[in-house]
Amino acid sequence: MKKSILLILLFCVSTWTLSAQDIKIGYLDLDQIFANMPEMIAADSLARAYEQELQASLNAKYQDYQVKLEAYQAEGQSMDEVLKQDAEKELQDMQAQLEQFRANANQAIGKKKQELLVPLRTKVREAIDKIAESSNYTHIFSTDGSLVYVKDESTDLSEAVAKELGYTLGGEK
């Protein structure tokens, strides 16, 4: 009798311990979530408008370059050597400025897109956290395989793996 009560008690304790360590995993498609967010459509529209504004400025600069190039091509043979060298220098400078503007514009467009995405990412992150907490998820993955939520950071084995390989994550060996 004592053995059966002890076994039942042991079973109850072990079941309680196992249930306290339950793992609940979920997944989501971040690409689909972002693609269907109304705010994403607005952000894309703002990014396109900014890109079009910069493109219009680039086109205007290119038109100026084209006008000067055509004038040089039409009159270059009859120009005085000093004027010809000055015109060539001006065209080279304009071409360099066009390339620099194009590079700067591409960087600015990328930066603008990132700035527009920050509040959307924050909103999605907060929604994921809220759902994970309320539904007791311990881990949530994206369909691309990336981990987007971890309830307990103590399950991170990075430091242990690094130690096994003979270094620490701080970069020291």
MIBADO-507430 format. One record per atom (N, C-alpha, C, O): atom name; x, y, z; residue number from 1. Coordinates in nm, 3 decimals, padded with zeros to 5 digits. Layout:
N
('CA',(X,Y,Z),NUM),
...
//
This chain:
173
('N',(00.083,-00.119,00.000),1),
('CA',(00.000,00.000,00.000),1),
('C',(00.087,00.125,00.000),1),
('O',(00.063,00.219,-00.076),1),
('N',(00.189,00.126,00.087),2),
('CA',(00.279,00.241,00.092),2),
('C',(00.351,00.258,-00.041),2),
('O',(00.375,00.371,-00.085),2),
('N',(00.387,00.144,-00.105),3),
('CA',(00.455,00.152,-00.233),3),
('C',(00.366,00.215,-00.339),3),
('O',(00.413,00.298,-00.417),3),
('N',(00.241,00.177,-00.344),4),
('CA',(00.150,00.232,-00.447),4),
('C',(00.124,00.380,-00.423),4),
('O',(00.115,00.457,-00.520),4),
('N',(00.111,00.424,-00.299),5),
('CA',(00.092,00.566,-00.270),5),
('C',(00.218,00.643,-00.309),5),
('O',(00.210,00.752,-00.366),5),
('N',(00.333,00.586,-00.277),6),
('CA',(00.460,00.649,-00.313),6),
('C',(00.475,00.659,-00.464),6),
('O',(00.520,00.761,-00.515),6),
('N',(00.437,00.554,-00.536),7),
('CA',(00.444,00.557,-00.682),7),
('C',(00.348,00.660,-00.740),7),
('O',(00.384,00.732,-00.834),7),
('N',(00.229,00.668,-00.687),8),
('CA',(00.131,00.767,-00.735),8),
('C',(00.182,00.907,-00.708),8),
('O',(00.172,00.995,-00.794),8),
('N',(00.236,00.930,-00.588),9),
('CA',(00.291,01.060,-00.554),9),
('C',(00.409,01.095,-00.645),9),
('O',(00.419,01.208,-00.693),9),
('N',(00.497,00.999,-00.669),10),
('CA',(00.611,01.020,-00.757),10),
('C',(00.564,01.051,-00.899),10),
('O',(00.620,01.140,-00.964),10),
('N',(00.465,00.982,-00.947),11),
('CA',(00.409,01.006,-01.080),11),
('C',(00.351,01.147,-01.090),11),
('O',(00.372,01.217,-01.189),11),
('N',(00.277,01.188,-00.987),12),
('CA',(00.217,01.322,-00.987),12),
('C',(00.324,01.431,-00.988),12),
('O',(00.312,01.528,-01.062),12),
('N',(00.428,01.415,-00.908),13),
('CA',(00.535,01.513,-00.902),13),
('C',(00.609,01.519,-01.036),13),
('O',(00.637,01.628,-01.086),13),
('N',(00.639,01.403,-01.094),14),
('CA',(00.711,01.404,-01.222),14),
('C',(00.625,01.460,-01.333),14),
('O',(00.677,01.529,-01.421),14),
('N',(00.496,01.435,-01.333),15),
('CA',(00.406,01.491,-01.433),15),
('C',(00.399,01.642,-01.418),15),
('O',(00.401,01.715,-01.517),15),
('N',(00.390,01.690,-01.295),16),
('CA',(00.386,01.835,-01.271),16),
('C',(00.515,01.900,-01.319),16),
('O',(00.511,02.008,-01.378),16),
('N',(00.629,01.837,-01.293),17),
('CA',(00.758,01.890,-01.335),17),
('C',(00.767,01.895,-01.487),17),
('O',(00.814,01.993,-01.543),17),
('N',(00.722,01.790,-01.553),18),
('CA',(00.725,01.789,-01.699),18),
('C',(00.634,01.895,-01.759),18),
('O',(00.669,01.960,-01.858),18),
('N',(00.516,01.913,-01.700),19),
('CA',(00.424,02.011,-01.757),19),
('C',(00.474,02.153,-01.735),19),
('O',(00.438,02.243,-01.811),19),
('N',(00.556,02.175,-01.632),20),
('CA',(00.611,02.308,-01.610),20),
('C',(00.715,02.343,-01.716),20),
('O',(00.749,02.460,-01.734),20),
('N',(00.765,02.241,-01.785),21),
('CA',(00.866,02.265,-01.887),21),
('C',(00.808,02.245,-02.028),21),
('O',(00.883,02.221,-02.123),21),
('N',(00.678,02.255,-02.042),22),
('CA',(00.616,02.236,-02.172),22),
('C',(00.671,02.337,-02.272),22),
('O',(00.695,02.453,-02.239),22),
('N',(00.689,02.291,-02.392),23),
('CA',(00.735,02.376,-02.500),23),
('C',(00.620,02.387,-02.599),23),
('O',(00.562,02.287,-02.642),23),
('N',(00.590,02.509,-02.635),24),
('CA',(00.484,02.533,-02.732),24),
('C',(00.545,02.617,-02.845),24),
('O',(00.592,02.728,-02.823),24),
('N',(00.543,02.561,-02.964),25),
('CA',(00.607,02.625,-03.078),25),
('C',(00.501,02.665,-03.180),25),
('O',(00.407,02.591,-03.208),25),
('N',(00.520,02.784,-03.235),26),
('CA',(00.432,02.831,-03.341),26),
('C',(00.515,02.883,-03.457),26),
('O',(00.637,02.898,-03.446),26),
('N',(00.449,02.910,-03.566),27),
('CA',(00.519,02.968,-03.680),27),
('C',(00.431,03.072,-03.746),27),
('O',(00.309,03.074,-03.727),27),
('N',(00.494,03.158,-03.824),28),
('CA',(00.420,03.261,-03.896),28),
('C',(00.495,03.297,-04.024),28),
('O',(00.614,03.268,-04.037),28),
('N',(00.426,03.358,-04.116),29),
('CA',(00.484,03.400,-04.244),29),
('C',(00.499,03.552,-04.241),29),
('O',(00.405,03.625,-04.272),29),
('N',(00.618,03.599,-04.204),30),
('CA',(00.642,03.743,-04.193),30),
('C',(00.624,03.814,-04.326),30),
('O',(00.573,03.926,-04.331),30),
('N',(00.666,03.750,-04.435),31),
('CA',(00.651,03.813,-04.566),31),
('C',(00.504,03.840,-04.596),31),
('O',(00.468,03.948,-04.644),31),
('N',(00.420,03.744,-04.567),32),
('CA',(00.277,03.760,-04.591),32),
('C',(00.217,03.866,-04.498),32),
('O',(00.133,03.946,-04.540),32),
('N',(00.261,03.867,-04.374),33),
('CA',(00.210,03.966,-04.278),33),
('C',(00.245,04.107,-04.325),33),
('O',(00.159,04.194,-04.330),33),
('N',(00.372,04.129,-04.360),34),
('CA',(00.414,04.261,-04.405),34),
('C',(00.347,04.300,-04.537),34),
('O',(00.307,04.414,-04.555),34),
('N',(00.336,04.205,-04.629),35),
('CA',(00.278,04.236,-04.761),35),
('C',(00.133,04.279,-04.751),35),
('O',(00.085,04.354,-04.835),35),
('N',(00.062,04.232,-04.648),36),
('CA',(-00.080,04.263,-04.635),36),
('C',(-00.112,04.371,-04.533),36),
('O',(-00.228,04.403,-04.511),36),
('N',(-00.009,04.427,-04.471),37),
('CA',(-00.032,04.535,-04.375),37),
('C',(-00.073,04.662,-04.450),37),
('O',(-00.004,04.702,-04.544),37),
('N',(-00.182,04.725,-04.413),38),
('CA',(-00.220,04.851,-04.477),38),
('C',(-00.111,04.957,-04.465),38),
('O',(-00.091,05.038,-04.555),38),
('N',(-00.041,04.956,-04.352),39),
('CA',(00.067,05.053,-04.331),39),
('C',(00.183,05.030,-04.429),39),
('O',(00.253,05.125,-04.464),39),
('N',(00.202,04.906,-04.472),40),
('CA',(00.310,04.875,-04.566),40),
('C',(00.279,04.937,-04.702),40),
('O',(00.369,04.985,-04.771),40),
('N',(00.154,04.935,-04.741),41),
('CA',(00.115,04.996,-04.868),41),
('C',(00.144,05.146,-04.864),41),
('O',(00.194,05.202,-04.961),41),
('N',(00.114,05.210,-04.752),42),
('CA',(00.142,05.352,-04.736),42),
('C',(00.292,05.378,-04.736),42),
('O',(00.338,05.475,-04.797),42),
('N',(00.369,05.293,-04.669),43),
('CA',(00.515,05.310,-04.664),43),
('C',(00.574,05.292,-04.804),43),
('O',(00.664,05.366,-04.843),43),
('N',(00.525,05.193,-04.877),44),
('CA',(00.573,05.172,-05.014),44),
('C',(00.542,05.293,-05.101),44),
('O',(00.624,05.334,-05.184),44),
('N',(00.426,05.349,-05.082),45),
('CA',(00.387,05.467,-05.159),45),
('C',(00.478,05.586,-05.128),45),
('O',(00.520,05.657,-05.219),45),
('N',(00.509,05.607,-05.001),46),
('CA',(00.600,05.715,-04.963),46),
('C',(00.740,05.692,-05.018),46),
('O',(00.806,05.786,-05.064),46),
('N',(00.786,05.569,-05.014),47),
('CA',(00.919,05.537,-05.066),47),
('C',(00.925,05.559,-05.216),47),
('O',(01.023,05.612,-05.268),47),
('N',(00.820,05.518,-05.287),48),
('CA',(00.814,05.540,-05.433),48),
('C',(00.812,05.688,-05.466),48),
('O',(00.878,05.732,-05.560),48),
('N',(00.736,05.767,-05.390),49),
('CA',(00.730,05.911,-05.414),49),
('C',(00.867,05.974,-05.393),49),
('O',(00.909,06.060,-05.471),49),
('N',(00.937,05.933,-05.289),50),
('CA',(01.071,05.985,-05.262),50),
('C',(01.167,05.946,-05.374),50),
('O',(01.248,06.026,-05.419),50),
('N',(01.155,05.822,-05.419),51),
('CA',(01.239,05.774,-05.528),51),
('C',(01.211,05.851,-05.657),51),
('O',(01.304,05.885,-05.731),51),
('N',(01.086,05.878,-05.685),52),
('CA',(01.049,05.955,-05.804),52),
('C',(01.101,06.098,-05.796),52),
('O',(01.143,06.155,-05.897),52),
('N',(01.098,06.156,-05.678),53),
('CA',(01.150,06.292,-05.658),53),
('C',(01.300,06.297,-05.688),53),
('O',(01.347,06.387,-05.758),53),
('N',(01.372,06.200,-05.636),54),
('CA',(01.516,06.195,-05.663),54),
('C',(01.545,06.164,-05.810),54),
('O',(01.639,06.217,-05.868),54),
('N',(01.463,06.079,-05.868),55),
('CA',(01.480,06.045,-06.010),55),
('C',(01.456,06.168,-06.098),55),
('O',(01.527,06.188,-06.196),55),
('N',(01.358,06.249,-06.062),56),
('CA',(01.330,06.372,-06.138),56),
('C',(01.449,06.468,-06.129),56),
('O',(01.485,06.531,-06.227),56),
('N',(01.507,06.477,-06.013),57),
('CA',(01.624,06.563,-05.995),57),
('C',(01.742,06.510,-06.077),57),
('O',(01.814,06.587,-06.140),57),
('N',(01.760,06.380,-06.076),58),
('CA',(01.866,06.319,-06.155),58),
('C',(01.842,06.343,-06.304),58),
('O',(01.936,06.374,-06.378),58),
('N',(01.719,06.328,-06.347),59),
('CA',(01.685,06.351,-06.489),59),
('C',(01.716,06.495,-06.530),59),
('O',(01.766,06.519,-06.640),59),
('N',(01.685,06.590,-06.443),60),
('CA',(01.713,06.731,-06.473),60),
('C',(01.864,06.753,-06.486),60),
('O',(01.909,06.823,-06.577),60),
('N',(01.940,06.694,-06.396),61),
('CA',(02.085,06.706,-06.403),61),
('C',(02.139,06.641,-06.531),61),
('O',(02.230,06.693,-06.594),61),
('N',(02.082,06.528,-06.566),62),
('CA',(02.125,06.459,-06.687),62),
('C',(02.091,06.540,-06.812),62),
('O',(02.169,06.545,-06.907),62),
('N',(01.975,06.605,-06.811),63),
('CA',(01.937,06.690,-06.926),63),
('C',(02.037,06.804,-06.942),63),
('O',(02.078,06.835,-07.054),63),
('N',(02.077,06.867,-06.831),64),
('CA',(02.178,06.974,-06.838),64),
('C',(02.308,06.921,-06.897),64),
('O',(02.371,06.986,-06.980),64),
('N',(02.346,06.803,-06.854),65),
('CA',(02.468,06.740,-06.906),65),
('C',(02.455,06.715,-07.056),65),
('O',(02.548,06.742,-07.132),65),
('N',(02.341,06.662,-07.097),66),
('CA',(02.319,06.633,-07.239),66),
('C',(02.327,06.759,-07.325),66),
('O',(02.386,06.757,-07.433),66),
('N',(02.268,06.869,-07.277),67),
('CA',(02.270,06.995,-07.351),67),
('C',(02.414,07.041,-07.369),67),
('O',(02.453,07.081,-07.478),67),
('N',(02.491,07.036,-07.263),68),
('CA',(02.631,07.080,-07.271),68),
('C',(02.714,06.986,-07.358),68),
('O',(02.803,07.031,-07.430),68),
('N',(02.685,06.858,-07.351),69),
('CA',(02.757,06.761,-07.433),69),
('C',(02.727,06.784,-07.582),69),
('O',(02.818,06.781,-07.665),69),
('N',(02.602,06.805,-07.613),70),
('CA',(02.564,06.830,-07.753),70),
('C',(02.626,06.960,-07.804),70),
('O',(02.671,06.966,-07.919),70),
('N',(02.629,07.061,-07.721),71),
('CA',(02.692,07.187,-07.760),71),
('C',(02.841,07.167,-07.784),71),
('O',(02.897,07.221,-07.879),71),
('N',(02.903,07.090,-07.698),72),
('CA',(03.046,07.063,-07.714),72),
('C',(03.071,06.985,-07.844),72),
('O',(03.163,07.015,-07.919),72),
('N',(02.987,06.884,-07.869),73),
('CA',(03.004,06.803,-07.989),73),
('C',(02.983,06.885,-08.116),73),
('O',(03.050,06.863,-08.217),73),
('N',(02.891,06.979,-08.110),74),
('CA',(02.863,07.063,-08.227),74),
('C',(02.972,07.167,-08.249),74),
('O',(03.006,07.198,-08.364),74),
('N',(03.027,07.221,-08.143),75),
('CA',(03.122,07.332,-08.154),75),
('C',(03.265,07.295,-08.117),75),
('O',(03.356,07.376,-08.133),75),
('N',(03.287,07.174,-08.070),76),
('CA',(03.417,07.134,-08.019),76),
('C',(03.530,07.146,-08.118),76),
('O',(03.641,07.184,-08.079),76),
('N',(03.507,07.116,-08.242),77),
('CA',(03.613,07.121,-08.343),77),
('C',(03.661,07.263,-08.370),77),
('O',(03.778,07.286,-08.401),77),
('N',(03.568,07.358,-08.359),78),
('CA',(03.603,07.496,-08.390),78),
('C',(03.643,07.578,-08.268),78),
('O',(03.674,07.696,-08.280),78),
('N',(03.642,07.516,-08.150),79),
('CA',(03.675,07.588,-08.026),79),
('C',(03.825,07.612,-08.015),79),
('O',(03.907,07.534,-08.063),79),
('N',(03.856,07.721,-07.949),80),
('CA',(03.994,07.750,-07.911),80),
('C',(04.038,07.642,-07.813),80),
('O',(03.955,07.590,-07.738),80),
('N',(04.163,07.605,-07.810),81),
('CA',(04.214,07.495,-07.727),81),
('C',(04.184,07.517,-07.579),81),
('O',(04.148,07.421,-07.510),81),
('N',(04.197,07.638,-07.529),82),
('CA',(04.169,07.667,-07.388),82),
('C',(04.021,07.646,-07.358),82),
('O',(03.986,07.586,-07.257),82),
('N',(03.934,07.696,-07.446),83),
('CA',(03.789,07.678,-07.427),83),
('C',(03.751,07.531,-07.438),83),
('O',(03.664,07.483,-07.365),83),
('N',(03.814,07.461,-07.530),84),
('CA',(03.786,07.319,-07.549),84),
('C',(03.823,07.240,-07.423),84),
('O',(03.745,07.156,-07.377),84),
('N',(03.940,07.267,-07.366),85),
('CA',(03.982,07.199,-07.243),85),
('C',(03.888,07.232,-07.127),85),
('O',(03.856,07.146,-07.046),85),
('N',(03.846,07.357,-07.120),86),
('CA',(03.752,07.399,-07.015),86),
('C',(03.619,07.326,-07.030),86),
('O',(03.562,07.280,-06.931),86),
('N',(03.569,07.314,-07.153),87),
('CA',(03.442,07.245,-07.179),87),
('C',(03.454,07.096,-07.145),87),
('O',(03.363,07.039,-07.086),87),
('N',(03.566,07.035,-07.182),88),
('CA',(03.588,06.893,-07.151),88),
('C',(03.593,06.871,-07.000),88),
('O',(03.536,06.775,-06.948),88),
('N',(03.662,06.961,-06.931),89),
('CA',(03.671,06.951,-06.784),89),
('C',(03.533,06.965,-06.721),89),
('O',(03.498,06.890,-06.629),89),
('N',(03.456,07.060,-06.771),90),
('CA',(03.321,07.081,-06.719),90),
('C',(03.234,06.957,-06.742),90),
('O',(03.158,06.918,-06.654),90),
('N',(03.244,06.895,-06.859),91),
('CA',(03.167,06.774,-06.889),91),
('C',(03.210,06.658,-06.799),91),
('O',(03.126,06.583,-06.750),91),
('N',(03.339,06.644,-06.778),92),
('CA',(03.388,06.538,-06.689),92),
('C',(03.338,06.559,-06.546),92),
('O',(03.296,06.465,-06.479),92),
('N',(03.342,06.684,-06.501),93),
('CA',(03.293,06.716,-06.367),93),
('C',(03.144,06.687,-06.354),93),
('O',(03.098,06.632,-06.254),93),
('N',(03.069,06.725,-06.458),94),
('CA',(02.925,06.701,-06.456),94),
('C',(02.895,06.550,-06.453),94),
('O',(02.805,06.506,-06.383),94),
('N',(02.972,06.473,-06.531),95),
('CA',(02.952,06.329,-06.534),95),
('C',(02.983,06.269,-06.396),95),
('O',(02.910,06.181,-06.348),95),
('N',(03.089,06.315,-06.333),96),
('CA',(03.124,06.267,-06.199),96),
('C',(03.015,06.304,-06.098),96),
('O',(02.980,06.225,-06.011),96),
('N',(02.962,06.425,-06.111),97),
('CA',(02.854,06.469,-06.021),97),
('C',(02.728,06.385,-06.041),97),
('O',(02.658,06.353,-05.945),97),
('N',(02.699,06.349,-06.166),98),
('CA',(02.584,06.262,-06.194),98),
('C',(02.601,06.126,-06.126),98),
('O',(02.509,06.075,-06.063),98),
('N',(02.718,06.069,-06.141),99),
('CA',(02.743,05.938,-06.079),99),
('C',(02.736,05.947,-05.927),99),
('O',(02.681,05.858,-05.862),99),
('N',(02.791,06.054,-05.871),100),
('CA',(02.786,06.072,-05.726),100),
('C',(02.642,06.092,-05.679),100),
('O',(02.602,06.037,-05.576),100),
('N',(02.566,06.170,-05.753),101),
('CA',(02.426,06.192,-05.717),101),
('C',(02.348,06.061,-05.723),101),
('O',(02.267,06.033,-05.636),101),
('N',(02.373,05.981,-05.827),102),
('CA',(02.304,05.853,-05.842),102),
('C',(02.336,05.762,-05.723),102),
('O',(02.247,05.699,-05.667),102),
('N',(02.463,05.756,-05.684),103),
('CA',(02.503,05.672,-05.570),103),
('C',(02.440,05.723,-05.440),103),
('O',(02.387,05.645,-05.361),103),
('N',(02.445,05.854,-05.420),104),
('CA',(02.385,05.914,-05.299),104),
('C',(02.234,05.891,-05.296),104),
('O',(02.176,05.864,-05.191),104),
('N',(02.170,05.903,-05.413),105),
('CA',(02.025,05.882,-05.420),105),
('C',(01.989,05.739,-05.384),105),
('O',(01.893,05.715,-05.311),105),
('N',(02.066,05.644,-05.436),106),
('CA',(02.039,05.503,-05.404),106),
('C',(02.053,05.477,-05.255),106),
('O',(01.973,05.404,-05.196),106),
('N',(02.155,05.535,-05.194),107),
('CA',(02.172,05.520,-05.049),107),
('C',(02.057,05.586,-04.973),107),
('O',(02.005,05.530,-04.877),107),
('N',(02.018,05.704,-05.017),108),
('CA',(01.910,05.776,-04.950),108),
('C',(01.778,05.701,-04.961),108),
('O',(01.700,05.698,-04.867),108),
('N',(01.754,05.640,-05.076),109),
('CA',(01.631,05.562,-05.095),109),
('C',(01.632,05.441,-05.001),109),
('O',(01.531,05.412,-04.937),109),
('N',(01.744,05.372,-04.994),110),
('CA',(01.754,05.257,-04.902),110),
('C',(01.733,05.298,-04.758),110),
('O',(01.663,05.230,-04.683),110),
('N',(01.793,05.411,-04.720),111),
('CA',(01.777,05.461,-04.583),111),
('C',(01.632,05.499,-04.555),111),
('O',(01.579,05.470,-04.448),111),
('N',(01.568,05.563,-04.652),112),
('CA',(01.427,05.604,-04.636),112),
('C',(01.338,05.481,-04.618),112),
('O',(01.249,05.481,-04.533),112),
('N',(01.362,05.378,-04.698),113),
('CA',(01.283,05.255,-04.685),113),
('C',(01.300,05.193,-04.548),113),
('O',(01.203,05.149,-04.486),113),
('N',(01.424,05.190,-04.499),114),
('CA',(01.449,05.136,-04.366),114),
('C',(01.379,05.217,-04.258),114),
('O',(01.320,05.161,-04.165),114),
('N',(01.385,05.350,-04.270),115),
('CA',(01.318,05.438,-04.173),115),
('C',(01.168,05.412,-04.171),115),
('O',(01.106,05.412,-04.065),115),
('N',(01.110,05.391,-04.288),116),
('CA',(00.967,05.368,-04.297),116),
('C',(00.928,05.231,-04.240),116),
('O',(00.815,05.213,-04.194),116),
('N',(01.021,05.136,-04.243),117),
('CA',(00.991,05.001,-04.193),117),
('C',(01.004,04.988,-04.042),117),
('O',(00.944,04.898,-03.983),117),
('N',(01.080,05.074,-03.979),118),
('CA',(01.103,05.062,-03.834),118),
('C',(00.972,05.057,-03.755),118),
('O',(00.954,04.965,-03.675),118),
('N',(00.880,05.151,-03.773),119),
('CA',(00.757,05.142,-03.693),119),
('C',(00.672,05.019,-03.728),119),
('O',(00.600,04.967,-03.642),119),
('N',(00.680,04.974,-03.852),120),
('CA',(00.603,04.855,-03.891),120),
('C',(00.661,04.730,-03.825),120),
('O',(00.587,04.644,-03.777),120),
('N',(00.793,04.720,-03.823),121),
('CA',(00.858,04.607,-03.756),121),
('C',(00.827,04.608,-03.607),121),
('O',(00.802,04.503,-03.547),121),
('N',(00.829,04.725,-03.549),122),
('CA',(00.797,04.738,-03.406),122),
('C',(00.654,04.692,-03.380),122),
('O',(00.629,04.619,-03.283),122),
('N',(00.563,04.733,-03.464),123),
('CA',(00.422,04.695,-03.447),123),
('C',(00.404,04.543,-03.459),123),
('O',(00.331,04.483,-03.380),123),
('N',(00.469,04.483,-03.558),124),
('CA',(00.461,04.338,-03.575),124),
('C',(00.525,04.267,-03.456),124),
('O',(00.470,04.169,-03.406),124),
('N',(00.641,04.315,-03.412),125),
('CA',(00.710,04.255,-03.297),125),
('C',(00.621,04.258,-03.173),125),
('O',(00.611,04.159,-03.101),125),
('N',(00.556,04.372,-03.149),126),
('CA',(00.467,04.384,-03.033),126),
('C',(00.348,04.289,-03.044),126),
('O',(00.305,04.231,-02.944),126),
('N',(00.295,04.272,-03.163),127),
('CA',(00.182,04.180,-03.183),127),
('C',(00.226,04.036,-03.159),127),
('O',(00.155,03.958,-03.096),127),
('N',(00.345,04.001,-03.209),128),
('CA',(00.397,03.865,-03.188),128),
('C',(00.417,03.840,-03.039),128),
('O',(00.376,03.736,-02.987),128),
('N',(00.479,03.935,-02.971),129),
('CA',(00.502,03.920,-02.826),129),
('C',(00.372,03.904,-02.750),129),
('O',(00.361,03.820,-02.662),129),
('N',(00.273,03.985,-02.785),130),
('CA',(00.142,03.981,-02.717),130),
('C',(00.075,03.845,-02.737),130),
('O',(00.025,03.785,-02.642),130),
('N',(00.074,03.797,-02.860),131),
('CA',(00.011,03.667,-02.889),131),
('C',(00.089,03.555,-02.823),131),
('O',(00.030,03.462,-02.767),131),
('N',(00.221,03.562,-02.829),132),
('CA',(00.304,03.457,-02.769),132),
('C',(00.281,03.448,-02.619),132),
('O',(00.266,03.339,-02.564),132),
('N',(00.278,03.563,-02.553),133),
('CA',(00.256,03.566,-02.408),133),
('C',(00.116,03.516,-02.372),133),
('O',(00.099,03.436,-02.280),133),
('N',(00.015,03.565,-02.444),134),
('CA',(-00.122,03.528,-02.408),134),
('C',(-00.154,03.382,-02.441),134),
('O',(-00.242,03.322,-02.380),134),
('N',(-00.083,03.324,-02.538),135),
('CA',(-00.108,03.185,-02.577),135),
('C',(00.000,03.089,-02.527),135),
('O',(00.000,02.971,-02.562),135),
('N',(00.090,03.140,-02.445),136),
('CA',(00.196,03.059,-02.382),136),
('C',(00.289,02.990,-02.481),136),
('O',(00.331,02.876,-02.458),136),
('N',(00.323,03.058,-02.589),137),
('CA',(00.423,03.005,-02.682),137),
('C',(00.561,03.026,-02.621),137),
('O',(00.588,03.130,-02.561),137),
('N',(00.647,02.927,-02.637),138),
('CA',(00.784,02.941,-02.590),138),
('C',(00.878,02.981,-02.704),138),
('O',(00.979,03.046,-02.681),138),
('N',(00.843,02.942,-02.825),139),
('CA',(00.924,02.974,-02.943),139),
('C',(00.831,02.997,-03.061),139),
('O',(00.733,02.924,-03.080),139),
('N',(00.861,03.098,-03.141),140),
('CA',(00.787,03.121,-03.265),140),
('C',(00.889,03.140,-03.377),140),
('O',(00.983,03.218,-03.365),140),
('N',(00.867,03.067,-03.485),141),
('CA',(00.955,03.072,-03.601),141),
('C',(00.882,03.136,-03.718),141),
('O',(00.760,03.132,-03.728),141),
('N',(00.961,03.195,-03.806),142),
('CA',(00.907,03.243,-03.933),142),
('C',(00.916,03.126,-04.031),142),
('O',(00.996,03.035,-04.011),142),
('N',(00.837,03.129,-04.136),143),
('CA',(00.839,03.021,-04.235),143),
('C',(00.973,03.012,-04.306),143),
('O',(01.003,02.910,-04.369),143),
('N',(01.056,03.116,-04.298),144),
('CA',(01.189,03.109,-04.357),144),
('C',(01.289,03.041,-04.264),144),
('O',(01.406,03.027,-04.298),144),
('N',(01.242,02.999,-04.146),145),
('CA',(01.327,02.926,-04.053),145),
('C',(01.389,03.011,-03.944),145),
('O',(01.451,02.957,-03.852),145),
('N',(01.373,03.142,-03.951),146),
('CA',(01.433,03.227,-03.849),146),
('C',(01.346,03.230,-03.724),146),
('O',(01.223,03.226,-03.731),146),
('N',(01.412,03.237,-03.611),147),
('CA',(01.345,03.242,-03.482),147),
('C',(01.304,03.386,-03.456),147),
('O',(01.388,03.476,-03.455),147),
('N',(01.175,03.410,-03.434),148),
('CA',(01.128,03.547,-03.413),148),
('C',(01.084,03.574,-03.270),148),
('O',(01.060,03.689,-03.233),148),
('N',(01.072,03.469,-03.189),149),
('CA',(01.031,03.488,-03.049),149),
('C',(01.087,03.374,-02.965),149),
('O',(01.078,03.257,-03.003),149),
('N',(01.144,03.410,-02.851),150),
('CA',(01.191,03.313,-02.753),150),
('C',(01.144,03.362,-02.617),150),
('O',(01.178,03.473,-02.576),150),
('N',(01.068,03.281,-02.548),151),
('CA',(01.017,03.321,-02.417),151),
('C',(01.128,03.322,-02.313),151),
('O',(01.134,03.413,-02.229),151),
('N',(01.214,03.223,-02.318),152),
('CA',(01.316,03.207,-02.215),152),
('C',(01.454,03.204,-02.281),152),
('O',(01.488,03.108,-02.350),152),
('N',(01.530,03.308,-02.261),153),
('CA',(01.664,03.319,-02.322),153),
('C',(01.759,03.213,-02.269),153),
('O',(01.866,03.191,-02.327),153),
('N',(01.723,03.146,-02.159),154),
('CA',(01.812,03.043,-02.104),154),
('C',(01.821,02.922,-02.196),154),
('O',(01.907,02.836,-02.176),154),
('N',(01.735,02.915,-02.296),155),
('CA',(01.742,02.804,-02.392),155),
('C',(01.842,02.832,-02.504),155),
('O',(01.861,02.747,-02.592),155),
('N',(01.905,02.949,-02.502),156),
('CA',(02.005,02.985,-02.602),156),
('C',(02.135,02.910,-02.571),156),
('O',(02.194,02.928,-02.465),156),
('N',(02.177,02.827,-02.662),157),
('CA',(02.296,02.744,-02.643),157),
('C',(02.420,02.802,-02.710),157),
('O',(02.522,02.734,-02.717),157),
('N',(02.414,02.923,-02.759),158),
('CA',(02.526,02.983,-02.833),158),
('C',(02.654,02.985,-02.751),158),
('O',(02.759,02.945,-02.800),158),
('N',(02.646,03.032,-02.628),159),
('CA',(02.765,03.041,-02.544),159),
('C',(02.822,02.903,-02.516),159),
('O',(02.944,02.885,-02.517),159),
('N',(02.736,02.806,-02.491),160),
('CA',(02.783,02.670,-02.463),160),
('C',(02.853,02.610,-02.585),160),
('O',(02.955,02.543,-02.571),160),
('N',(02.799,02.632,-02.703),161),
('CA',(02.860,02.581,-02.825),161),
('C',(02.994,02.650,-02.849),161),
('O',(03.093,02.585,-02.883),161),
('N',(02.998,02.781,-02.830),162),
('CA',(03.124,02.854,-02.847),162),
('C',(03.229,02.802,-02.749),162),
('O',(03.345,02.783,-02.785),162),
('N',(03.187,02.778,-02.625),163),
('CA',(03.281,02.725,-02.524),163),
('C',(03.331,02.588,-02.566),163),
('O',(03.450,02.559,-02.551),163),
('N',(03.244,02.504,-02.617),164),
('CA',(03.283,02.371,-02.664),164),
('C',(03.384,02.380,-02.779),164),
('O',(03.470,02.294,-02.794),164),
('N',(03.372,02.486,-02.859),165),
('CA',(03.464,02.508,-02.971),165),
('C',(03.591,02.579,-02.929),165),
('O',(03.682,02.598,-03.010),165),
('N',(03.598,02.620,-02.802),166),
('CA',(03.720,02.677,-02.749),166),
('C',(03.729,02.828,-02.751),166),
('O',(03.840,02.882,-02.745),166),
('N',(03.617,02.897,-02.758),167),
('CA',(03.620,03.043,-02.753),167),
('C',(03.493,03.094,-02.687),167),
('O',(03.399,03.018,-02.664),167),
('N',(03.491,03.225,-02.658),168),
('CA',(03.370,03.286,-02.605),168),
('C',(03.310,03.375,-02.711),168),
('O',(03.379,03.415,-02.806),168),
('N',(03.185,03.407,-02.698),169),
('CA',(03.117,03.490,-02.798),169),
('C',(03.166,03.633,-02.800),169),
('O',(03.137,03.707,-02.894),169),
('N',(03.238,03.674,-02.699),170),
('CA',(03.295,03.808,-02.698),170),
('C',(03.410,03.823,-02.796),170),
('O',(03.464,03.932,-02.810),170),
('N',(03.448,03.716,-02.863),171),
('CA',(03.555,03.720,-02.961),171),
('C',(03.689,03.676,-02.907),171),
('O',(03.785,03.666,-02.983),171),
('N',(03.698,03.651,-02.777),172),
('CA',(03.824,03.609,-02.716),172),
('C',(03.842,03.459,-02.736),172),
('O',(03.745,03.384,-02.743),172),
('N',(03.967,03.417,-02.747),173),
('CA',(03.993,03.275,-02.764),173),
('C',(04.080,03.221,-02.655),173),
('O',(04.111,03.102,-02.654),173),
//
